Amino acid sequence: MEQPGHISSGKKDIPGTPGAQAFLKPYNLKELAALYGVSARTLNKWLKPFGDQVGKRIGYFYTIPQVKMIFLNLGLPGILEEE
């Protein structure tokens, strides 16, 4: 049983993607790039059009809300979307 005010780590539902789950935690650019299987430079290019929605990193890390926004815009790492 979860206690009030306790934030658990683990898989969370991603809003806007029914049934999809991913491990939500703060990530740095290199970790996110590894999830998507690309270089940090390529991920930066992919994120550029969504800069206003994602916002600037805090230090070296993207916050959990920023990671959610990245997943919503780029899709979940390792999951192919059907057209």
Sine and cosine of phi, psi and omega as CSV:
sin_phi,cos_phi,sin_psi,cos_psi,sin_omega,cos_omega
0.00,0.00,0.75,-0.67,-0.03,-1.00
-0.99,0.11,0.66,-0.75,0.01,-1.00
-1.00,0.08,0.53,-0.85,0.03,-1.00
-0.86,0.51,0.67,-0.74,0.02,-1.00
0.99,0.13,-0.08,1.00,0.00,-1.00
-1.00,0.06,0.78,-0.63,0.04,-1.00
-0.98,-0.22,0.90,-0.45,0.00,-1.00
-1.00,-0.05,0.56,-0.83,0.09,-1.00
-1.00,-0.08,0.37,-0.93,-0.01,-1.00
0.64,-0.77,-0.28,-0.96,-0.04,-1.00
-0.98,0.21,0.71,-0.71,0.00,-1.00
-0.80,-0.60,0.49,-0.87,0.10,-0.99
-0.94,0.35,0.63,-0.78,0.05,-1.00
-0.99,-0.13,0.88,-0.48,0.00,-1.00
-0.85,0.52,0.66,-0.75,0.03,-1.00
1.00,0.05,-0.07,1.00,0.04,-1.00
-0.76,-0.65,1.00,0.09,-0.09,-1.00
-0.82,0.57,0.77,-0.63,0.07,-1.00
0.99,0.17,-0.16,0.99,-0.02,-1.00
-1.00,0.07,0.65,-0.76,0.04,-1.00
-0.70,-0.71,0.51,-0.86,0.07,-1.00
-0.48,-0.88,0.37,-0.93,0.03,-1.00
-0.97,0.25,0.92,-0.39,-0.03,-1.00
-0.99,-0.14,0.87,-0.50,0.05,-1.00
-0.36,-0.93,0.26,-0.97,0.10,-1.00
-0.90,0.43,0.71,-0.71,0.02,-1.00
-0.82,-0.57,0.53,-0.85,0.20,-0.98
-1.00,-0.02,0.12,-0.99,-0.09,-1.00
-0.88,0.48,-0.66,0.75,-0.03,-1.00
-0.91,0.42,-0.63,0.78,0.03,-1.00
-0.92,0.40,-0.68,0.73,0.04,-1.00
-0.90,0.44,-0.66,0.75,0.02,-1.00
-0.88,0.48,-0.65,0.76,0.02,-1.00
-0.90,0.43,-0.61,0.80,0.05,-1.00
-0.87,0.49,-0.64,0.77,-0.02,-1.00
-1.00,0.05,-0.12,0.99,0.04,-1.00
0.96,0.29,0.52,0.85,0.01,-1.00
-0.75,-0.66,0.12,-0.99,0.06,-1.00
-0.98,0.20,0.29,-0.96,0.04,-1.00
-0.88,0.48,-0.60,0.80,0.02,-1.00
-0.89,0.45,-0.69,0.73,0.02,-1.00
-0.90,0.43,-0.70,0.72,0.01,-1.00
-0.88,0.48,-0.65,0.76,0.05,-1.00
-0.84,0.54,-0.66,0.75,0.03,-1.00
-0.91,0.42,-0.64,0.77,0.02,-1.00
-0.91,0.41,-0.57,0.82,-0.06,-1.00
-0.99,0.16,-0.35,0.94,-0.08,-1.00
-0.79,0.61,-0.72,0.70,0.00,-1.00
-0.91,0.42,-0.32,0.95,-0.04,-1.00
-0.96,-0.29,0.26,0.97,-0.07,-1.00
-0.82,0.57,-0.65,0.76,0.00,-1.00
-0.92,0.38,-0.58,0.81,-0.01,-1.00
-0.97,0.22,-0.64,0.76,-0.06,-1.00
-0.98,0.19,-0.67,0.74,-0.03,-1.00
1.00,0.08,0.07,-1.00,-0.02,-1.00
-0.99,0.16,0.50,-0.86,0.08,-1.00
-0.92,0.40,0.44,-0.90,0.13,-0.99
-0.98,-0.19,0.95,-0.30,-0.12,-0.99
0.92,0.38,-0.80,-0.60,-0.01,-1.00
-1.00,-0.08,-0.11,0.99,-0.17,-0.98
-0.90,-0.43,0.56,-0.83,0.24,-0.97
-1.00,0.07,0.68,-0.73,0.02,-1.00
-0.96,0.28,0.20,-0.98,0.01,-1.00
-0.86,0.52,-0.72,0.70,0.06,-1.00
-0.87,0.49,-0.57,0.82,0.05,-1.00
-0.93,0.37,-0.63,0.77,0.04,-1.00
-0.89,0.45,-0.65,0.76,0.06,-1.00
-0.86,0.51,-0.69,0.72,-0.01,-1.00
-0.91,0.41,-0.63,0.78,0.05,-1.00
-0.89,0.46,-0.72,0.69,0.02,-1.00
-0.88,0.48,-0.62,0.78,0.02,-1.00
-0.92,0.39,-0.63,0.77,-0.05,-1.00
-0.99,0.17,-0.64,0.77,-0.05,-1.00
-0.99,-0.14,-0.21,0.98,-0.10,-0.99
1.00,0.01,0.27,-0.96,-0.01,-1.00
-0.96,0.27,0.65,-0.76,0.01,-1.00
-0.87,0.49,0.72,-0.69,0.07,-1.00
0.99,0.15,0.03,1.00,0.00,-1.00
-0.91,-0.42,0.84,-0.53,0.03,-1.00
-1.00,0.08,0.68,-0.73,0.05,-1.00
-1.00,-0.09,0.66,-0.75,0.04,-1.00
-0.99,0.11,0.57,-0.82,0.02,-1.00
-1.00,-0.02,0.00,0.00,0.00,0.00
